[in-house]
Amino acid sequence: MRLRIDLVLEIEDADRLAGAAVDRIAQDPAMRTEERTHAEAAVREDGAEALAYLVDPVDLVAALPGAELVQASWSSERVGYDPDGEEWDFDDEDGDD
């Protein structure tokens, strides 16, 4: 069985999030200077990019017995979210339940 999980994250301070990602990038000894420059620009422009440098999806599920991460992807869009509203109807990209 494959499950798709959508996570809604509210970013309250995009500058702090980007700053934390820039700090993480600066600590990566394997990253070349040109990669570092590109990565820093990307995390400042896109919250999903910043999250990708701060959150390891493998770590999120590693302790779950019987679960294995098959694929992880990041995307970002601004949405209006009402936690008390009706359930969201996310598009099912792959058609699997």
Backbone as ProteinMPNN parsed JSONL, in Angstrom:
{"seq_chain_A": "MRLRIDLVLEIEDADRLAGAAVDRIAQDPAMRTEERTHAEAAVREDGAEALAYLVDPVDLVAALPGAELVQASWSSERVGYDPDGEEWDFDDEDGDD", "coords_chain_A": {"N_chain_A": [[0.849, -1.172, 0.0], [0.553, 2.198, -0.834], [0.836, 5.419, 0.453], [-0.074, 8.794, 0.166], [0.983, 11.77, 1.52], [0.062, 14.974, 2.326], [1.371, 17.931, 3.476], [0.566, 20.754, 5.256], [2.047, 23.696, 5.873], [2.533, 26.477, 7.809], [4.351, 29.298, 7.27], [5.645, 31.463, 9.354], [7.651, 33.335, 9.555], [9.389, 34.068, 7.02], [11.924, 35.064, 6.492], [13.467, 34.259, 8.699], [13.302, 31.484, 8.374], [14.584, 31.168, 5.891], [17.072, 32.173, 6.631], [17.944, 30.237, 8.477], [18.205, 28.089, 6.736], [20.226, 29.063, 5.05], [22.303, 29.139, 6.893], [22.595, 26.373, 7.359], [23.417, 25.565, 4.824], [25.869, 26.89, 4.69], [27.306, 25.376, 6.477], [27.835, 23.049, 5.174], [30.345, 21.114, 4.206], [30.916, 19.826, 1.835], [29.858, 21.2, -0.259], [30.373, 23.034, -3.168], [31.604, 26.356, -3.952], [30.182, 27.707, -6.043], [27.843, 26.19, -6.1], [26.93, 26.685, -3.542], [26.37, 29.444, -3.629], [24.263, 29.483, -5.495], [22.402, 27.851, -4.12], [21.924, 29.355, -1.793], [20.646, 31.615, -2.877], [18.358, 30.389, -3.882], [17.037, 29.415, -1.548], [16.354, 31.769, -0.332], [14.419, 32.748, -2.01], [12.36, 30.864, -2.129], [10.256, 29.173, -0.023], [9.875, 26.398, 0.04], [12.276, 25.435, -0.96], [13.965, 26.252, 1.11], [12.967, 24.641, 3.198], [13.687, 22.156, 2.161], [16.41, 22.094, 2.615], [16.482, 22.034, 5.324], [14.892, 20.002, 6.397], [14.943, 16.568, 6.532], [13.398, 14.182, 4.737], [13.681, 11.413, 5.03], [14.489, 11.136, 7.671], [12.118, 11.868, 8.898], [10.436, 9.66, 8.713], [11.927, 7.492, 9.492], [11.826, 6.229, 12.014], [9.422, 4.94, 12.038], [7.795, 1.969, 12.365], [7.617, -0.552, 9.905], [7.344, 1.172, 7.774], [8.543, 2.767, 4.857], [10.246, 5.266, 3.175], [9.425, 6.093, -0.051], [9.419, 8.032, -2.032], [10.119, 11.487, -2.156], [9.14, 14.843, -2.469], [9.266, 18.357, -3.012], [7.278, 21.237, -3.007], [5.913, 24.484, -3.412], [3.33, 26.704, -2.661], [1.241, 29.523, -2.337], [-1.548, 29.505, -0.267], [-4.931, 29.822, 0.824], [-5.861, 28.967, 4.0], [-8.13, 27.412, 6.066], [-8.466, 26.07, 9.043], [-10.783, 25.204, 10.251], [-12.529, 24.91, 8.246], [-14.041, 23.219, 5.398], [-12.883, 19.93, 4.408], [-9.898, 19.73, 2.529], [-9.582, 19.303, -0.989], [-7.253, 17.765, -2.401], [-5.457, 17.468, -5.425], [-5.079, 14.294, -6.826], [-2.264, 13.172, -7.916], [-1.1, 10.768, -8.824], [-3.065, 8.856, -8.804], [-3.144, 6.651, -7.128], [-4.306, 5.094, -4.163]], "CA_chain_A": [[0.0, 0.0, 0.0], [1.275, 3.47, -0.871], [0.084, 6.562, 0.943], [0.436, 10.123, -0.155], [0.745, 12.678, 2.626], [0.265, 16.39, 2.034], [1.639, 18.662, 4.704], [0.34, 22.194, 5.149], [2.943, 24.345, 6.815], [2.45, 27.932, 7.808], [5.633, 29.942, 7.523], [5.348, 32.728, 10.039], [8.747, 34.272, 9.345], [10.142, 33.537, 5.882], [13.323, 35.479, 6.602], [14.121, 33.362, 9.672], [13.402, 30.175, 7.756], [15.653, 31.265, 4.893], [18.337, 32.346, 7.354], [18.342, 28.931, 9.018], [18.653, 27.283, 5.601], [21.519, 29.598, 4.635], [23.266, 28.653, 7.896], [22.824, 24.947, 7.094], [24.206, 25.496, 3.593], [27.221, 27.339, 5.026], [27.965, 24.32, 7.251], [28.028, 21.866, 4.334], [31.719, 21.186, 3.697], [31.018, 19.204, 0.523], [29.258, 22.058, -1.278], [31.286, 23.953, -3.846], [31.226, 27.761, -3.833], [29.132, 28.076, -6.999], [26.62, 25.533, -5.63], [26.51, 27.395, -2.333], [25.771, 30.716, -4.054], [22.976, 29.155, -6.102], [21.516, 27.34, -3.072], [21.539, 30.468, -0.924], [19.655, 32.414, -3.601], [17.129, 29.597, -3.988], [16.311, 29.355, -0.272], [15.822, 33.102, -0.037], [13.283, 32.993, -2.896], [11.32, 29.842, -2.073], [10.16, 28.48, 1.26], [10.036, 24.954, -0.16], [13.714, 25.196, -1.066], [14.518, 26.363, 2.457], [12.601, 23.424, 3.91], [14.446, 21.031, 1.624], [17.732, 22.101, 3.244], [16.351, 21.904, 6.777], [14.138, 18.819, 6.794], [15.277, 15.355, 5.796], [12.202, 13.336, 4.766], [14.031, 10.084, 5.531], [14.46, 11.239, 9.135], [10.732, 11.985, 9.354], [9.763, 8.355, 8.764], [12.886, 6.437, 9.833], [11.461, 5.521, 13.239], [8.1, 4.346, 11.905], [7.928, 0.554, 12.019], [6.856, -1.009, 8.747], [7.213, 2.23, 6.771], [9.747, 3.119, 4.128], [10.038, 6.394, 2.264], [9.612, 5.693, -1.437], [9.698, 9.226, -2.818], [9.818, 12.753, -1.489], [9.29, 16.0, -3.333], [8.92, 19.614, -2.372], [6.757, 22.311, -3.831], [5.427, 25.559, -2.569], [2.355, 27.626, -3.232], [0.488, 30.264, -1.325], [-2.931, 29.054, -0.23], [-5.738, 30.25, 1.952], [-6.129, 27.771, 4.788], [-9.054, 27.572, 7.186], [-8.448, 24.774, 9.711], [-12.143, 24.831, 10.638], [-13.326, 24.799, 7.028], [-14.222, 21.884, 4.831], [-11.67, 19.207, 4.065], [-9.328, 20.123, 1.25], [-9.601, 18.305, -2.05], [-5.977, 17.832, -3.11], [-5.401, 16.685, -6.653], [-4.339, 13.05, -6.684], [-1.431, 13.166, -9.111], [-0.771, 9.452, -9.366], [-4.253, 8.03, -8.839], [-3.073, 5.543, -6.172], [-4.799, 5.383, -2.814]], "C_chain_A": [[0.899, 1.24, 0.0], [0.338, 4.56, -0.394], [0.741, 7.841, 0.45], [0.033, 11.033, 0.991], [1.018, 14.1, 2.145], [0.378, 17.114, 3.364], [1.408, 20.146, 4.446], [1.15, 22.845, 6.262], [2.768, 25.849, 6.705], [3.817, 28.491, 8.157], [5.333, 31.316, 8.093], [6.429, 33.777, 9.822], [9.664, 33.704, 8.256], [11.618, 33.901, 5.953], [14.089, 34.597, 7.581], [14.308, 31.972, 9.091], [14.545, 30.156, 6.739], [17.016, 31.397, 5.566], [18.848, 31.037, 7.937], [18.851, 28.029, 7.9], [20.019, 27.753, 5.1], [22.607, 29.14, 5.605], [23.609, 27.187, 7.658], [23.694, 24.769, 5.855], [25.658, 25.867, 3.881], [28.004, 26.26, 5.768], [28.255, 23.068, 6.427], [29.418, 21.917, 3.697], [31.872, 20.611, 2.284], [30.51, 20.097, -0.602], [30.296, 23.02, -1.85], [30.734, 25.378, -3.767], [30.098, 28.14, -4.778], [27.8, 27.419, -6.626], [26.043, 26.282, -4.433], [25.806, 28.693, -2.691], [24.385, 30.489, -4.639], [21.973, 28.704, -5.035], [21.035, 28.458, -2.155], [20.484, 31.349, -1.591], [18.317, 31.683, -3.654], [16.354, 29.581, -2.678], [15.753, 30.706, 0.134], [14.555, 33.396, -0.846], [12.103, 32.055, -2.649], [11.361, 29.096, -0.747], [10.334, 26.983, 1.139], [11.51, 24.595, -0.299], [14.368, 25.27, 0.304], [14.209, 25.113, 3.272], [13.416, 22.222, 3.45], [15.852, 20.964, 2.222], [17.653, 21.848, 4.748], [15.704, 20.606, 7.241], [14.54, 17.643, 5.907], [14.08, 14.421, 5.863], [12.486, 11.92, 5.262], [13.984, 10.082, 7.057], [13.034, 11.301, 9.679], [10.054, 10.637, 9.526], [10.663, 7.225, 9.23], [12.455, 5.617, 11.046], [10.091, 4.846, 13.163], [8.233, 2.881, 11.497], [7.047, 0.189, 10.828], [6.683, 0.026, 7.662], [8.57, 2.509, 6.141], [9.415, 4.261, 3.18], [10.375, 5.96, 0.846], [10.027, 6.888, -2.28], [9.358, 10.442, -1.982], [10.016, 13.868, -2.5], [8.803, 17.223, -2.58], [8.321, 20.54, -3.407], [6.153, 23.34, -2.891], [4.401, 26.37, -3.334], [1.645, 28.323, -2.08], [-0.969, 29.833, -1.413], [-3.63, 29.707, 0.95], [-6.137, 29.01, 2.729], [-7.028, 28.132, 5.955], [-9.136, 26.223, 7.893], [-9.834, 24.302, 10.139], [-13.058, 24.66, 9.432], [-13.453, 23.362, 6.568], [-12.878, 21.253, 4.505], [-11.198, 19.63, 2.685], [-9.423, 18.977, 0.264], [-8.314, 18.467, -2.851], [-6.08, 16.995, -4.375], [-4.572, 15.438, -6.395], [-3.541, 12.838, -7.959], [-1.233, 11.774, -9.692], [-1.947, 8.48, -9.38], [-4.231, 6.857, -7.891], [-3.61, 5.979, -4.829], [-4.049, 4.572, -1.808]], "O_chain_A": [[1.878, 1.313, 0.743], [-0.823, 4.612, -0.797], [1.964, 7.933, 0.34], [-1.133, 11.062, 1.385], [2.092, 14.385, 1.616], [-0.438, 16.916, 4.264], [1.987, 20.721, 3.524], [0.947, 22.566, 7.443], [2.849, 26.414, 5.614], [4.371, 28.191, 9.215], [4.835, 32.205, 7.402], [6.156, 34.975, 9.897], [10.596, 32.954, 8.545], [12.47, 33.125, 5.519], [15.234, 34.228, 7.32], [15.35, 31.348, 9.288], [15.368, 29.241, 6.731], [17.996, 30.801, 5.119], [20.047, 30.76, 7.897], [19.816, 27.289, 8.089], [20.873, 26.932, 4.764], [23.709, 28.792, 5.182], [24.774, 26.798, 7.744], [24.595, 23.931, 5.834], [26.576, 25.225, 3.369], [29.233, 26.229, 5.698], [28.86, 22.124, 6.934], [29.642, 22.678, 2.755], [32.865, 20.889, 1.612], [30.708, 19.785, -1.776], [30.996, 23.718, -1.117], [29.54, 25.576, -3.543], [29.155, 28.82, -4.372], [26.742, 28.02, -6.813], [24.834, 26.485, -4.329], [24.762, 29.011, -2.123], [23.443, 31.213, -4.318], [20.819, 29.134, -5.049], [19.861, 28.498, -1.785], [19.533, 31.78, -0.938], [17.263, 32.297, -3.489], [15.131, 29.721, -2.69], [14.771, 30.772, 0.874], [13.717, 34.193, -0.426], [10.961, 32.416, -2.932], [12.362, 28.472, -0.395], [10.884, 26.352, 2.041], [11.943, 23.554, 0.196], [15.228, 24.451, 0.63], [15.083, 24.583, 3.957], [13.79, 21.371, 4.257], [16.424, 19.879, 2.323], [18.652, 21.488, 5.372], [15.947, 20.159, 8.362], [14.48, 17.727, 4.68], [13.766, 13.909, 6.938], [11.61, 11.292, 5.856], [13.494, 9.129, 7.664], [12.77, 10.841, 10.79], [9.19, 10.482, 10.39], [10.198, 6.092, 9.353], [12.705, 4.412, 11.087], [9.652, 4.238, 14.139], [8.726, 2.581, 10.41], [5.881, 0.577, 10.759], [5.942, -0.21, 6.708], [9.602, 2.489, 6.811], [8.412, 4.216, 2.468], [11.488, 5.509, 0.578], [10.892, 6.767, -3.148], [8.415, 10.42, -1.191], [10.955, 13.836, -3.295], [8.026, 17.121, -1.631], [8.796, 20.62, -4.54], [5.919, 23.068, -1.713], [4.586, 26.683, -4.51], [1.481, 27.765, -0.996], [-1.552, 29.8, -2.496], [-3.002, 30.089, 1.938], [-6.706, 28.084, 2.151], [-6.729, 29.038, 6.732], [-9.806, 25.315, 7.4], [-10.032, 23.108, 10.366], [-14.227, 24.306, 9.58], [-13.033, 22.425, 7.247], [-11.87, 21.942, 4.348], [-12.005, 19.859, 1.784], [-9.351, 17.81, 0.649], [-8.272, 19.197, -3.841], [-6.717, 15.941, -4.387], [-3.49, 15.514, -5.814], [-4.08, 12.378, -8.966], [-1.2, 11.609, -10.911], [-1.826, 7.381, -9.921], [-5.21, 6.112, -7.836], [-3.391, 7.114, -4.406], [-4.317, 4.672, -0.611]]}, "name": "protein", "num_of_chains": 1, "seq": "MRLRIDLVLEIEDADRLAGAAVDRIAQDPAMRTEERTHAEAAVREDGAEALAYLVDPVDLVAALPGAELVQASWSSERVGYDPDGEEWDFDDEDGDD"}
